[in-house]
């Protein structure tokens, strides 16, 4: 960029609400759960957990052992506003399963094994606005399932194997009549309609009336027949005559083993082929197994062959070549006690550092690496009551930290040189910069000549370059994101993103010469978009369940993106170069992160770490592990 350049410290005016400092809840918390003041996440419980606080607002149930949701299952928690089920084994939802939840607004029943739901299962949910039945085993839905749900605004039915025969005709007629957005997904059958989107079907083409006892066209002899649980028997290609292992079909995909024309049914795990392997040239295929299923797979196969198998024996049993490398994996390394809103890495005098914005502790906390203890340690803390962002900047031997504060004015701290402590040097427009929500650093040519128009509420900014020029993307729940371009000493509006409403935060990354955006939505679908030369276009949608951050990170050679969640486990995705899409890699937990707000990567002493700043719990530090089988 030509010219000397001027550093612009940008603080956006928006109200985030400081609130009272978080403390552990006084009420009971079941053993299988992690609880905060008004929420709980439970994993692995054999039964529905009980003994919650009577004022509990959100409850997330993951991998619980119940086989069905019976009537009145949640009568003891009538205050719930959000209820989430994911990766559970129950197959049916009975009538009045959610009786007593008159305040419930968000119900997410996703990625479970539900094959049937009773027509009165949702009865009494008069405040429900968001309903998701995505990624279950539902082939049809009972007529009148949504009767009485007058407040619905969002319905998600995607990922179910719907049989698009006469049993779904009522659903096709209901969709255009309801005042809600409906995600329908695609047909799994009959064959003539397979993979067709439900929203593209014309109800008028269905012939569902008949005379006598015959079946209407499109239904056939399978109408009303209970659906059996799908199973696939697979045999390891590496062991001739080995016993068959039995796995649920919804967790299986075909696995193509290199050099083997046969396919085996195995669970999803994101393997990566080593580029050094001569066998892989011209034959590379991606083989996927979800990380959370790895232990389940080991248990199933180990039951056949005692004693328990090592990873190496497991790969051999599956017939996988030894040049298949497992992906990087994140494991917990260290905890920093206080909650935080932001985390920023920086390098000073050749040493990596991290600064945390801790509003409840009222400080910017600077951490560095302790080579003796092999852990991160406190180096310095800056007094910053109600801080929302601590932004570091290194100029030669000088270190600056901008402390953006909700109240009392924002301050600039400076360290003139090594061995000195940071000291406050300047108050930044205390009468103009009120209640900041975000702070960003930009290098600009020329002198800033004007301010941008007023934005309202939780405004977030992201600075990056497009076409060799500085750009600034502003997003807020109050209006769609707008892209500004620096030109002639001022920011001018270039375009907006019409498909992206209710965006809470924005981040960008670059891959293969393209610029991508990660747009965070709190509830609904967070978005991945790609710049096409004139505007950002939708590339991918990922379900958000209480997300405040969708953070892309380049770690080693992997482009990752982490979608935080206040109500479930935060998800790590990896960009697959061949597809150009983000694919699931790993969950962060258990235990789950408590209200994550920011993520950052730092490399130190030949190791790689991930910081997760949490608003309602301690900051967690993860270490990245990579296993090289060629060693």
Buried (B, 14 or more C-beta within 10 A) or exposed (E): EEEEEEEBBBBBBBBBEBEEEBEEBEBEBBEBBBBBBBBBBBBEBEEBBEEBBEEBBBBBBBBBEBEBBBBEBBEEBBBBBBBBBBBBBBBBBBBBBBBBBBBBBBBBBBBBBBBBBBBBBBBBBEBBBBBBBBBBBBBBBBEEBBEEBEBBEBBBBBBBBBBBBBBBBBBBEBBEEBEBEBBBBBBBBBEEBEEEEBEEBEBEEBEBEEEEEEBBEBBEEBBEEEBEEEEBEBBBBBBEEBEEBEBBEBBBBEBBBBEEEEEBBBBBBBBBBBEEBEBBEEEBEBBBBBBBBBEEBBEBBBEBBEEEBEEEBBBBBBBBBEBBBBBBBBEEBBEBEBBBBBBBBBEBEEEBBBBBBBBBBBBBBBBBBEEEEEEBEEBBBBEBBBBBBBBBBBEEEBBBBBBBBBEEBBBBBBBEEEEEEBEBEEEBEEEEBBBBBBBBBBBBBEEBEEEBEEBEEBBBBBBBEBEEEBBBBBBBBEBBBBBBBBEEEBBEEBEBBEBBEBBBBBBBBBBEEEBBBBBBBBBBBBBBBBBEEEEBEBBBBBBBBBBBBBBBBEBEEBBBBBBBBBBBBBBBBBBBEEEBEBBBBBBBBBBBBBBBBBBBBBBBEEEBBBBBBBBBBBBBBBBBEBEEBEE
